[in-house]
Amino acid sequence: MSISDKVKNKADELAGKAKEAAGKASDDRDLENEGRGDQVKSNLKDAGEKVKDAFRQ
């Protein structure tokens, strides 16, 4: 996995956490759930990159 992919995935995860926190603070369940979804998507991308790396070696 390239460094830029790791950084992008981490940035997406942090953005998701921020959305989730903003949703909790404003009592906006849709925004909170969207943030959780962004985090899951980021984690899945990260896992996919790790699988690719494992097959390359």
PQR file with spaces between the fields and no chain letter, atoms N, CA, C, O and H, PARSE charges and radii, in Angstrom:
ATOM       1  N    MET     1       0.862   -1.158    0.000 -0.4000 1.5000
ATOM       2  CA   MET     1       0.000    0.000    0.000 -0.0000 2.0000
ATOM       3  C    MET     1       0.911    1.224    0.000  0.5500 1.7000
ATOM       4  O    MET     1       1.865    1.320    0.771 -0.5500 1.4000
ATOM       5  N    SER     2       0.589    2.127   -0.870 -0.4000 1.5000
ATOM       6  CA   SER     2       1.409    3.327   -0.929 -0.0000 2.0000
ATOM       7  C    SER     2       1.088    4.257    0.233  0.5500 1.7000
ATOM       8  O    SER     2       0.016    4.189    0.835 -0.5500 1.4000
ATOM       9  H    SER     2      -0.187    2.049   -1.497  0.4000 1.0000
ATOM      10  N    ILE     3       2.024    5.106    0.522 -0.4000 1.5000
ATOM      11  CA   ILE     3       1.864    6.063    1.618 -0.0000 2.0000
ATOM      12  C    ILE     3       0.670    6.977    1.359  0.5500 1.7000
ATOM      13  O    ILE     3      -0.083    7.296    2.279 -0.5500 1.4000
ATOM      14  H    ILE     3       2.895    5.162    0.033  0.4000 1.0000
ATOM      15  N    SER     4       0.497    7.399    0.105 -0.4000 1.5000
ATOM      16  CA   SER     4      -0.613    8.308   -0.198 -0.0000 2.0000
ATOM      17  C    SER     4      -1.966    7.640    0.046  0.5500 1.7000
ATOM      18  O    SER     4      -2.913    8.300    0.472 -0.5500 1.4000
ATOM      19  H    SER     4       1.109    7.139   -0.643  0.4000 1.0000
ATOM      20  N    ASP     5      -2.064    6.332   -0.223 -0.4000 1.5000
ATOM      21  CA   ASP     5      -3.312    5.605    0.053 -0.0000 2.0000
ATOM      22  C    ASP     5      -3.584    5.548    1.548  0.5500 1.7000
ATOM      23  O    ASP     5      -4.722    5.714    1.988 -0.5500 1.4000
ATOM      24  H    ASP     5      -1.295    5.795   -0.570  0.4000 1.0000
ATOM      25  N    LYS     6      -2.533    5.313    2.325 -0.4000 1.5000
ATOM      26  CA   LYS     6      -2.693    5.254    3.782 -0.0000 2.0000
ATOM      27  C    LYS     6      -3.167    6.601    4.320  0.5500 1.7000
ATOM      28  O    LYS     6      -4.066    6.672    5.158 -0.5500 1.4000
ATOM      29  H    LYS     6      -1.609    5.178    1.967  0.4000 1.0000
ATOM      30  N    VAL     7      -2.541    7.669    3.817 -0.4000 1.5000
ATOM      31  CA   VAL     7      -2.897    9.005    4.284 -0.0000 2.0000
ATOM      32  C    VAL     7      -4.335    9.340    3.898  0.5500 1.7000
ATOM      33  O    VAL     7      -5.089    9.886    4.703 -0.5500 1.4000
ATOM      34  H    VAL     7      -1.811    7.611    3.136  0.4000 1.0000
ATOM      35  N    LYS     8      -4.707    9.014    2.672 -0.4000 1.5000
ATOM      36  CA   LYS     8      -6.069    9.306    2.201 -0.0000 2.0000
ATOM      37  C    LYS     8      -7.102    8.532    3.016  0.5500 1.7000
ATOM      38  O    LYS     8      -8.125    9.091    3.414 -0.5500 1.4000
ATOM      39  H    LYS     8      -4.094    8.571    2.018  0.4000 1.0000
ATOM      40  N    ASN     9      -6.841    7.254    3.263 -0.4000 1.5000
ATOM      41  CA   ASN     9      -7.768    6.444    4.055 -0.0000 2.0000
ATOM      42  C    ASN     9      -7.896    6.974    5.478  0.5500 1.7000
ATOM      43  O    ASN     9      -8.991    6.995    6.042 -0.5500 1.4000
ATOM      44  H    ASN     9      -6.010    6.801    2.940  0.4000 1.0000
ATOM      45  N    LYS    10      -6.780    7.400    6.056 -0.4000 1.5000
ATOM      46  CA   LYS    10      -6.820    7.938    7.421 -0.0000 2.0000
ATOM      47  C    LYS    10      -7.588    9.264    7.450  0.5500 1.7000
ATOM      48  O    LYS    10      -8.347    9.532    8.381 -0.5500 1.4000
ATOM      49  H    LYS    10      -5.891    7.383    5.598  0.4000 1.0000
ATOM      50  N    ALA    11      -7.379   10.088    6.415 -0.4000 1.5000
ATOM      51  CA   ALA    11      -8.101   11.363    6.337 -0.0000 2.0000
ATOM      52  C    ALA    11      -9.599   11.116    6.212  0.5500 1.7000
ATOM      53  O    ALA    11     -10.401   11.806    6.842 -0.5500 1.4000
ATOM      54  H    ALA    11      -6.762    9.871    5.659  0.4000 1.0000
ATOM      55  N    ASP    12      -9.978   10.126    5.395 -0.4000 1.5000
ATOM      56  CA   ASP    12     -11.400    9.789    5.254 -0.0000 2.0000
ATOM      57  C    ASP    12     -11.979    9.299    6.575  0.5500 1.7000
ATOM      58  O    ASP    12     -13.109    9.635    6.928 -0.5500 1.4000
ATOM      59  H    ASP    12      -9.326    9.565    4.883  0.4000 1.0000
ATOM      60  N    GLU    13     -11.203    8.506    7.301 -0.4000 1.5000
ATOM      61  CA   GLU    13     -11.665    8.000    8.595 -0.0000 2.0000
ATOM      62  C    GLU    13     -11.867    9.150    9.585  0.5500 1.7000
ATOM      63  O    GLU    13     -12.870    9.199   10.295 -0.5500 1.4000
ATOM      64  H    GLU    13     -10.285    8.233    7.015  0.4000 1.0000
ATOM      65  N    LEU    14     -10.910   10.066    9.622 -0.4000 1.5000
ATOM      66  CA   LEU    14     -11.016   11.201   10.541 -0.0000 2.0000
ATOM      67  C    LEU    14     -12.184   12.114   10.174  0.5500 1.7000
ATOM      68  O    LEU    14     -12.858   12.653   11.052 -0.5500 1.4000
ATOM      69  H    LEU    14     -10.095   10.027    9.044  0.4000 1.0000
ATOM      70  N    ALA    15     -12.418   12.281    8.874 -0.4000 1.5000
ATOM      71  CA   ALA    15     -13.564   13.085    8.436 -0.0000 2.0000
ATOM      72  C    ALA    15     -14.865   12.417    8.872  0.5500 1.7000
ATOM      73  O    ALA    15     -15.810   13.097    9.274 -0.5500 1.4000
ATOM      74  H    ALA    15     -11.871   11.843    8.161  0.4000 1.0000
ATOM      75  N    GLY    16     -14.914   11.098    8.794 -0.4000 1.5000
ATOM      76  CA   GLY    16     -16.085   10.363    9.258 -0.0000 2.0000
ATOM      77  C    GLY    16     -16.312   10.530   10.739  0.5500 1.7000
ATOM      78  O    GLY    16     -17.449   10.678   11.188 -0.5500 1.4000
ATOM      79  H    GLY    16     -14.146   10.546    8.468  0.4000 1.0000
ATOM      80  N    LYS    17     -15.234   10.505   11.503 -0.4000 1.5000
ATOM      81  CA   LYS    17     -15.352   10.699   12.956 -0.0000 2.0000
ATOM      82  C    LYS    17     -15.858   12.103   13.274  0.5500 1.7000
ATOM      83  O    LYS    17     -16.653   12.299   14.194 -0.5500 1.4000
ATOM      84  H    LYS    17     -14.310   10.385   11.138  0.4000 1.0000
ATOM      85  N    ALA    18     -15.384   13.077   12.497 -0.4000 1.5000
ATOM      86  CA   ALA    18     -15.839   14.456   12.701 -0.0000 2.0000
ATOM      87  C    ALA    18     -17.329   14.591   12.381  0.5500 1.7000
ATOM      88  O    ALA    18     -18.068   15.253   13.110 -0.5500 1.4000
ATOM      89  H    ALA    18     -14.739   12.918   11.749  0.4000 1.0000
ATOM      90  N    LYS    19     -17.760   13.966   11.298 -0.4000 1.5000
ATOM      91  CA   LYS    19     -19.186   14.004   10.947 -0.0000 2.0000
ATOM      92  C    LYS    19     -20.029   13.352   12.033  0.5500 1.7000
ATOM      93  O    LYS    19     -21.080   13.864   12.419 -0.5500 1.4000
ATOM      94  H    LYS    19     -17.160   13.428   10.706  0.4000 1.0000
ATOM      95  N    GLU    20     -19.544   12.205   12.518 -0.4000 1.5000
ATOM      96  CA   GLU    20     -20.280   11.504   13.569 -0.0000 2.0000
ATOM      97  C    GLU    20     -20.394   12.381   14.813  0.5500 1.7000
ATOM      98  O    GLU    20     -21.468   12.473   15.408 -0.5500 1.4000
ATOM      99  H    GLU    20     -18.690   11.790   12.204  0.4000 1.0000
ATOM     100  N    ALA    21     -19.303   13.021   15.206 -0.4000 1.5000
ATOM     101  CA   ALA    21     -19.316   13.886   16.384 -0.0000 2.0000
ATOM     102  C    ALA    21     -20.236   15.084   16.175  0.5500 1.7000
ATOM     103  O    ALA    21     -20.972   15.472   17.083 -0.5500 1.4000
ATOM     104  H    ALA    21     -18.431   12.946   14.722  0.4000 1.0000
ATOM     105  N    ALA    22     -20.194   15.668   14.981 -0.4000 1.5000
ATOM     106  CA   ALA    22     -21.065   16.806   14.685 -0.0000 2.0000
ATOM     107  C    ALA    22     -22.531   16.378   14.727  0.5500 1.7000
ATOM     108  O    ALA    22     -23.389   17.121   15.205 -0.5500 1.4000
ATOM     109  H    ALA    22     -19.596   15.353   14.243  0.4000 1.0000
ATOM     110  N    GLY    23     -22.809   15.184   14.228 -0.4000 1.5000
ATOM     111  CA   GLY    23     -24.172   14.664   14.269 -0.0000 2.0000
ATOM     112  C    GLY    23     -24.655   14.446   15.681  0.5500 1.7000
ATOM     113  O    GLY    23     -25.808   14.738   15.999 -0.5500 1.4000
ATOM     114  H    GLY    23     -22.112   14.580   13.840  0.4000 1.0000
ATOM     115  N    LYS    24     -23.773   13.928   16.545 -0.4000 1.5000
ATOM     116  CA   LYS    24     -24.145   13.728   17.946 -0.0000 2.0000
ATOM     117  C    LYS    24     -24.393   15.063   18.631  0.5500 1.7000
ATOM     118  O    LYS    24     -25.351   15.213   19.389 -0.5500 1.4000
ATOM     119  H    LYS    24     -22.837   13.691   16.287  0.4000 1.0000
ATOM     120  N    ALA    25     -23.521   16.034   18.361 -0.4000 1.5000
ATOM     121  CA   ALA    25     -23.629   17.344   19.009 -0.0000 2.0000
ATOM     122  C    ALA    25     -24.892   18.086   18.597  0.5500 1.7000
ATOM     123  O    ALA    25     -25.500   18.791   19.402 -0.5500 1.4000
ATOM     124  H    ALA    25     -22.742   15.912   17.746  0.4000 1.0000
ATOM     125  N    SER    26     -25.284   17.922   17.332 -0.4000 1.5000
ATOM     126  CA   SER    26     -26.459   18.648   16.832 -0.0000 2.0000
ATOM     127  C    SER    26     -27.719   17.784   16.840  0.5500 1.7000
ATOM     128  O    SER    26     -28.774   18.204   16.365 -0.5500 1.4000
ATOM     129  H    SER    26     -24.790   17.349   16.678  0.4000 1.0000
ATOM     130  N    ASP    27     -27.596   16.574   17.383 -0.4000 1.5000
ATOM     131  CA   ASP    27     -28.716   15.625   17.435 -0.0000 2.0000
ATOM     132  C    ASP    27     -29.262   15.328   16.032  0.5500 1.7000
ATOM     133  O    ASP    27     -30.470   15.197   15.834 -0.5500 1.4000
ATOM     134  H    ASP    27     -26.738   16.233   17.768  0.4000 1.0000
ATOM     135  N    ASP    28     -28.337   15.225   15.060 -0.4000 1.5000
ATOM     136  CA   ASP    28     -28.683   14.915   13.669 -0.0000 2.0000
ATOM     137  C    ASP    28     -28.259   13.474   13.396  0.5500 1.7000
ATOM     138  O    ASP    28     -27.099   13.201   13.086 -0.5500 1.4000
ATOM     139  H    ASP    28     -27.355   15.332   15.221  0.4000 1.0000
ATOM     140  N    ARG    29     -29.213   12.565   13.515 -0.4000 1.5000
ATOM     141  CA   ARG    29     -28.898   11.142   13.360 -0.0000 2.0000
ATOM     142  C    ARG    29     -28.425   10.802   11.951  0.5500 1.7000
ATOM     143  O    ARG    29     -27.592    9.911   11.786 -0.5500 1.4000
ATOM     144  H    ARG    29     -30.155   12.786   13.766  0.4000 1.0000
ATOM     145  N    ASP    30     -28.934   11.489   10.936 -0.4000 1.5000
ATOM     146  CA   ASP    30     -28.501   11.230    9.564 -0.0000 2.0000
ATOM     147  C    ASP    30     -27.019   11.549    9.399  0.5500 1.7000
ATOM     148  O    ASP    30     -26.284   10.762    8.802 -0.5500 1.4000
ATOM     149  H    ASP    30     -29.611   12.213   11.071  0.4000 1.0000
ATOM     150  N    LEU    31     -26.573   12.679    9.911 -0.4000 1.5000
ATOM     151  CA   LEU    31     -25.174   13.064    9.817 -0.0000 2.0000
ATOM     152  C    LEU    31     -24.299   12.109   10.632  0.5500 1.7000
ATOM     153  O    LEU    31     -23.199   11.750   10.211 -0.5500 1.4000
ATOM     154  H    LEU    31     -27.170   13.319   10.396  0.4000 1.0000
ATOM     155  N    GLU    32     -24.787   11.715   11.769 -0.4000 1.5000
ATOM     156  CA   GLU    32     -24.057   10.774   12.616 -0.0000 2.0000
ATOM     157  C    GLU    32     -23.860    9.443   11.892  0.5500 1.7000
ATOM     158  O    GLU    32     -22.762    8.886   11.888 -0.5500 1.4000
ATOM     159  H    GLU    32     -25.681   12.007   12.111  0.4000 1.0000
ATOM     160  N    ASN    33     -24.921    8.945   11.285 -0.4000 1.5000
ATOM     161  CA   ASN    33     -24.841    7.685   10.545 -0.0000 2.0000
ATOM     162  C    ASN    33     -23.967    7.810    9.305  0.5500 1.7000
ATOM     163  O    ASN    33     -23.249    6.875    8.951 -0.5500 1.4000
ATOM     164  H    ASN    33     -25.813    9.397   11.288  0.4000 1.0000
ATOM     165  N    GLU    34     -24.028    8.958    8.649 -0.4000 1.5000
ATOM     166  CA   GLU    34     -23.177    9.186    7.480 -0.0000 2.0000
ATOM     167  C    GLU    34     -21.702    9.134    7.892  0.5500 1.7000
ATOM     168  O    GLU    34     -20.874    8.573    7.176 -0.5500 1.4000
ATOM     169  H    GLU    34     -24.611    9.717    8.936  0.4000 1.0000
ATOM     170  N    GLY    35     -21.384    9.712    9.028 -0.4000 1.5000
ATOM     171  CA   GLY    35     -20.023    9.669    9.547 -0.0000 2.0000
ATOM     172  C    GLY    35     -19.565    8.255    9.843  0.5500 1.7000
ATOM     173  O    GLY    35     -18.433    7.883    9.534 -0.5500 1.4000
ATOM     174  H    GLY    35     -22.057   10.168    9.610  0.4000 1.0000
ATOM     175  N    ARG    36     -20.433    7.479   10.434 -0.4000 1.5000
ATOM     176  CA   ARG    36     -20.101    6.071   10.707 -0.0000 2.0000
ATOM     177  C    ARG    36     -19.870    5.322    9.399  0.5500 1.7000
ATOM     178  O    ARG    36     -18.943    4.520    9.292 -0.5500 1.4000
ATOM     179  H    ARG    36     -21.353    7.781   10.685  0.4000 1.0000
ATOM     180  N    GLY    37     -20.714    5.588    8.411 -0.4000 1.5000
ATOM     181  CA   GLY    37     -20.562    4.942    7.104 -0.0000 2.0000
ATOM     182  C    GLY    37     -19.242    5.306    6.452  0.5500 1.7000
ATOM     183  O    GLY    37     -18.587    4.450    5.857 -0.5500 1.4000
ATOM     184  H    GLY    37     -21.467    6.239    8.499  0.4000 1.0000
ATOM     185  N    ASP    38     -18.846    6.558    6.555 -0.4000 1.5000
ATOM     186  CA   ASP    38     -17.565    6.996    5.999 -0.0000 2.0000
ATOM     187  C    ASP    38     -16.403    6.261    6.665  0.5500 1.7000
ATOM     188  O    ASP    38     -15.433    5.890    6.004 -0.5500 1.4000
ATOM     189  H    ASP    38     -19.378    7.253    7.039  0.4000 1.0000
ATOM     190  N    GLN    39     -16.507    6.057    7.966 -0.4000 1.5000
ATOM     191  CA   GLN    39     -15.455    5.347    8.693 -0.0000 2.0000
ATOM     192  C    GLN    39     -15.369    3.890    8.237  0.5500 1.7000
ATOM     193  O    GLN    39     -14.276    3.357    8.046 -0.5500 1.4000
ATOM     194  H    GLN    39     -17.294    6.359    8.503  0.4000 1.0000
ATOM     195  N    VAL    40     -16.503    3.263    8.066 -0.4000 1.5000
ATOM     196  CA   VAL    40     -16.529    1.866    7.633 -0.0000 2.0000
ATOM     197  C    VAL    40     -15.942    1.748    6.235  0.5500 1.7000
ATOM     198  O    VAL    40     -15.156    0.842    5.958 -0.5500 1.4000
ATOM     199  H    VAL    40     -17.391    3.696    8.221  0.4000 1.0000
ATOM     200  N    LYS    41     -16.325    2.664    5.360 -0.4000 1.5000
ATOM     201  CA   LYS    41     -15.820    2.647    3.991 -0.0000 2.0000
ATOM     202  C    LYS    41     -14.301    2.804    3.980  0.5500 1.7000
ATOM     203  O    LYS    41     -13.607    2.115    3.233 -0.5500 1.4000
ATOM     204  H    LYS    41     -16.964    3.400    5.585  0.4000 1.0000
ATOM     205  N    SER    42     -13.798    3.694    4.795 -0.4000 1.5000
ATOM     206  CA   SER    42     -12.363    3.911    4.889 -0.0000 2.0000
ATOM     207  C    SER    42     -11.654    2.653    5.400  0.5500 1.7000
ATOM     208  O    SER    42     -10.605    2.275    4.880 -0.5500 1.4000
ATOM     209  H    SER    42     -14.362    4.253    5.402  0.4000 1.0000
ATOM     210  N    ASN    43     -12.217    2.022    6.397 -0.4000 1.5000
ATOM     211  CA   ASN    43     -11.620    0.801    6.947 -0.0000 2.0000
ATOM     212  C    ASN    43     -11.630   -0.331    5.928  0.5500 1.7000
ATOM     213  O    ASN    43     -10.689   -1.123    5.873 -0.5500 1.4000
ATOM     214  H    ASN    43     -13.070    2.329    6.820  0.4000 1.0000
ATOM     215  N    LEU    44     -12.680   -0.415    5.124 -0.4000 1.5000
ATOM     216  CA   LEU    44     -12.738   -1.450    4.097 -0.0000 2.0000
ATOM     217  C    LEU    44     -11.703   -1.203    3.003  0.5500 1.7000
ATOM     218  O    LEU    44     -11.077   -2.144    2.515 -0.5500 1.4000
ATOM     219  H    LEU    44     -13.444    0.228    5.169  0.4000 1.0000
ATOM     220  N    LYS    45     -11.524    0.047    2.621 -0.4000 1.5000
ATOM     221  CA   LYS    45     -10.497    0.380    1.631 -0.0000 2.0000
ATOM     222  C    LYS    45      -9.122   -0.001    2.165  0.5500 1.7000
ATOM     223  O    LYS    45      -8.304   -0.573    1.445 -0.5500 1.4000
ATOM     224  H    LYS    45     -12.033    0.811    3.017  0.4000 1.0000
ATOM     225  N    ASP    46      -8.876    0.315    3.419 -0.4000 1.5000
ATOM     226  CA   ASP    46      -7.598    0.001    4.043 -0.0000 2.0000
ATOM     227  C    ASP    46      -7.368   -1.510    4.061  0.5500 1.7000
ATOM     228  O    ASP    46      -6.266   -1.975    3.771 -0.5500 1.4000
ATOM     229  H    ASP    46      -9.540    0.780    4.004  0.4000 1.0000
ATOM     230  N    ALA    47      -8.385   -2.260    4.393 -0.4000 1.5000
ATOM     231  CA   ALA    47      -8.275   -3.722    4.420 -0.0000 2.0000
ATOM     232  C    ALA    47      -8.011   -4.267    3.020  0.5500 1.7000
ATOM     233  O    ALA    47      -7.216   -5.191    2.852 -0.5500 1.4000
ATOM     234  H    ALA    47      -9.281   -1.882    4.628  0.4000 1.0000
ATOM     235  N    GLY    48      -8.674   -3.700    2.019 -0.4000 1.5000
ATOM     236  CA   GLY    48      -8.462   -4.128    0.639 -0.0000 2.0000
ATOM     237  C    GLY    48      -7.037   -3.876    0.192  0.5500 1.7000
ATOM     238  O    GLY    48      -6.444   -4.708   -0.494 -0.5500 1.4000
ATOM     239  H    GLY    48      -9.321   -2.949    2.155  0.4000 1.0000
ATOM     240  N    GLU    49      -6.481   -2.738    0.572 -0.4000 1.5000
ATOM     241  CA   GLU    49      -5.093   -2.438    0.226 -0.0000 2.0000
ATOM     242  C    GLU    49      -4.131   -3.416    0.912  0.5500 1.7000
ATOM     243  O    GLU    49      -3.124   -3.812    0.325 -0.5500 1.4000
ATOM     244  H    GLU    49      -6.963   -2.061    1.129  0.4000 1.0000
ATOM     245  N    LYS    50      -4.439   -3.797    2.136 -0.4000 1.5000
ATOM     246  CA   LYS    50      -3.591   -4.749    2.852 -0.0000 2.0000
ATOM     247  C    LYS    50      -3.626   -6.122    2.186  0.5500 1.7000
ATOM     248  O    LYS    50      -2.610   -6.815    2.135 -0.5500 1.4000
ATOM     249  H    LYS    50      -5.257   -3.475    2.612  0.4000 1.0000
ATOM     250  N    VAL    51      -4.792   -6.515    1.677 -0.4000 1.5000
ATOM     251  CA   VAL    51      -4.913   -7.793    0.972 -0.0000 2.0000
ATOM     252  C    VAL    51      -4.095   -7.749   -0.318  0.5500 1.7000
ATOM     253  O    VAL    51      -3.399   -8.707   -0.652 -0.5500 1.4000
ATOM     254  H    VAL    51      -5.617   -5.952    1.719  0.4000 1.0000
ATOM     255  N    LYS    52      -4.185   -6.634   -1.038 -0.4000 1.5000
ATOM     256  CA   LYS    52      -3.382   -6.489   -2.258 -0.0000 2.0000
ATOM     257  C    LYS    52      -1.897   -6.617   -1.947  0.5500 1.7000
ATOM     258  O    LYS    52      -1.163   -7.298   -2.662 -0.5500 1.4000
ATOM     259  H    LYS    52      -4.751   -5.856   -0.767  0.4000 1.0000
ATOM     260  N    ASP    53      -1.457   -5.958   -0.872 -0.4000 1.5000
ATOM     261  CA   ASP    53      -0.050   -6.022   -0.482 -0.0000 2.0000
ATOM     262  C    ASP    53       0.368   -7.443   -0.148  0.5500 1.7000
ATOM     263  O    ASP    53       1.478   -7.858   -0.479 -0.5500 1.4000
ATOM     264  H    ASP    53      -2.054   -5.405   -0.291  0.4000 1.0000
ATOM     265  N    ALA    54      -0.513   -8.193    0.505 -0.4000 1.5000
ATOM     266  CA   ALA    54      -0.185   -9.558    0.885 -0.0000 2.0000
ATOM     267  C    ALA    54       0.015  -10.430   -0.354  0.5500 1.7000
ATOM     268  O    ALA    54       0.881  -11.306   -0.354 -0.5500 1.4000
ATOM     269  H    ALA    54      -1.415   -7.856    0.773  0.4000 1.0000
ATOM     270  N    PHE    55      -0.771  -10.206   -1.413 -0.4000 1.5000
ATOM     271  CA   PHE    55      -0.632  -11.021   -2.620 -0.0000 2.0000
ATOM     272  C    PHE    55       0.562  -10.598   -3.459  0.5500 1.7000
ATOM     273  O    PHE    55       1.074  -11.393   -4.247 -0.5500 1.4000
ATOM     274  H    PHE    55      -1.474   -9.495   -1.413  0.4000 1.0000
ATOM     275  N    ARG    56       1.010   -9.369   -3.305 -0.4000 1.5000
ATOM     276  CA   ARG    56       2.173   -8.902   -4.051 -0.0000 2.0000
ATOM     277  C    ARG    56       3.461   -9.509   -3.512  0.5500 1.7000
ATOM     278  O    ARG    56       4.447   -9.623   -4.241 -0.5500 1.4000
ATOM     279  H    ARG    56       0.594   -8.723   -2.666  0.4000 1.0000
ATOM     280  N    GLN    57       3.458   -9.891   -2.263 -0.4000 1.5000
ATOM     281  CA   GLN    57       4.675  -10.439   -1.659 -0.0000 2.0000
ATOM     282  C    GLN    57       4.721  -11.877   -1.842  0.5500 1.7000
ATOM     283  O    GLN    57       5.670  -12.525   -1.402 -0.5500 1.4000
ATOM     284  H    GLN    57       2.657   -9.798   -1.672  0.4000 1.0000
